[in-house]
Amino acid sequence: MDSTAFRTTSSLEDYLEAIAIINGQDTKVTVTALSKSLKVKKPSVVAALKKLSCDGLVIHDRYSDVKLTPAGNRIAGEIYRRHQALRSFLVNILNVDPKIAEEDACRMEHSLSSASLEKLGKFLEFVLNCPQGEPEWLKGFNYFFEHGKRDERTMAKCQRISFPGN
């Protein structure tokens, strides 16, 4: 199930993800816990939970813990996977500072399609599990980023492919 089926907003997706994360820490998911986690006021949390409850994504009664429904759990998991893949790409491939990567992943996760997520996940799995260590092209990219020019030793290892007509 895709989160777009429920027409959730980025904000509501953040609530679903936060509920799943807090729940995964074996902590009670309360209005207060969500307020602290998302850095929003409690009335905002209550309003969001009401909307998510009406959409069948959470179960919440006044003064009780918040629970994800099976549909809410699926969507929260999807959002979390997008977030983790984007964060991993930013940190491990582009060498973005982890704090900045976390913030950027939070913003980007709401727009990534499941098709792109699948490709990104496979790309990360392929690159980060390279049996020879860091791939030469990634070393070359990091050098390029740091120095503003290509590393001659890395370039010498690159194969140039000629296409007919070029």
N, C-alpha and C positions, 0 to 999 in steps of 0.2 A: 504494500500500500504506500503510495506516495503522499507526502504531506500536502501537496497541492490539491488532493482530493477533498480536503477539508477547508481549503482556502485560508490556511493559517497565515498570520503575518509573521514577519521576522521576530517581532517581540514575543508573540505567543510561542514560536518555535524555541526561543531562548528559555521560556518558562518550562516547556517540556524537557528540554535538555538539562536544565538545572534540577528539575525534579528527579530525573534519572540519575544524575551524578550524586546528588545528596543521598538518594536511596541506596546507591551503590556503596556509599561510605558507611552503611549500617547506622545511619542517623535518621531520626524521625523527620519526615518532610512536613514542615509546618509553614504557616504564613510568615512567621518570624524568620525561619531559616531561609526561605526564599527571598524575603526582603533583604537580608544580609548578603546572600549570595549574589543577587542581581543588582544590589545597591539601588533599590527603589523603595518607596514608601509602602507601608502595609495596605492602605486602601487600593493602591495600584495592583498589588498582588491579589487581593480579594476580587477585584473587577476582572482580572485575567483568569483567575480560577473559575469564576462564574461562566465566562465565555467558553473556556475549555471543557467545563462540565456540561454545558448545553450542547457542545459539539460531540460529546461522548468520549472525550479523551482523558478526562480525569474524574475521580470520585472524590468529592470534598463536601463535607457538611461543616457548618459553622463550628469553630473551636475543635475541629478534629484534624487528624493527619491527612495528607494528600496522597492519593494513590493513582497511579496510571492505570487506565483500562488497557486491555490487550492492544487496541488500536493506538492508543496514546504511547504505549511502550514501543510499538513498531516504529512509529514516527520519531520518537525520541532517539531510538537506536540509530535510525537513518541519519538524523541530524548530527549525532555524536560521531558517527563514522565519517561523515563529510568533514566535520571539524578536525578530527584527528588526521585525516589524509592531507588536508590543506596545511595544517600546522607542520606535519612531517615534511611535506614538500618544501615549505618555506624555510624551515630550519636545516634540514639535511641536504637539500639540493641547492637552494639559493643562499644558504648561510645567513639568513635573516636572524637578528637577535631574537631569542625565544620569547621575550615579553612582547615585542612588536608582532612576532608571528602569531602569538596567541590572540592578540587583539584583531589582527587582520583576518585570521581564520574565522573568528566570530562573525565578522561582517560578511565574509565571502561565502560561508557555509549555506546561506539562505538562497543562493542563486545557482549553485552547482547541480546540474542534472544527474540523475542516476547513471546515465550512459557515460558522462564525463568522470563521475566518481569511480566507476568500474575501471576505466582506462587509467586514471590517476593511481588507483590502488595497485593495479598490475605493474605500472611503470615503477612505482616505489618499491614494490616487492622485487622486481627484476634488478633495479639499480642497487638497492640497499643490501641485497643478498648476493652480491657479486663475489664469487669464490676467490678472485684474485685481489680483492680489496677495492679501494676507490678506483673507479674506471678512469682511464686516461682522459677521456673527453671532459669529465667532471673536474679533474685536476686542471685541465686547460681552461675551462670556464672560470674556475676560481682565480687562476693566474690573471686571466683577462680582466676580471672584475677588479682585482687588486691593483694592476699595473696599467690598465687602459690599452693594452696591446696583447697580441697573442705571443705565447711562449714558443720560441723557434724549435725547441726540442720536441714539444708536443705536436707542433705542426708537421714536423718531419715524419711523425708516426701516422699521421692522418692519411688515409687513402683519398685521392681525388677521383671522383667518378665523372667520367665524360659521358654526356648524353648526345645522341645524334643531333646534329644541327647546332651544337655549342662550340 
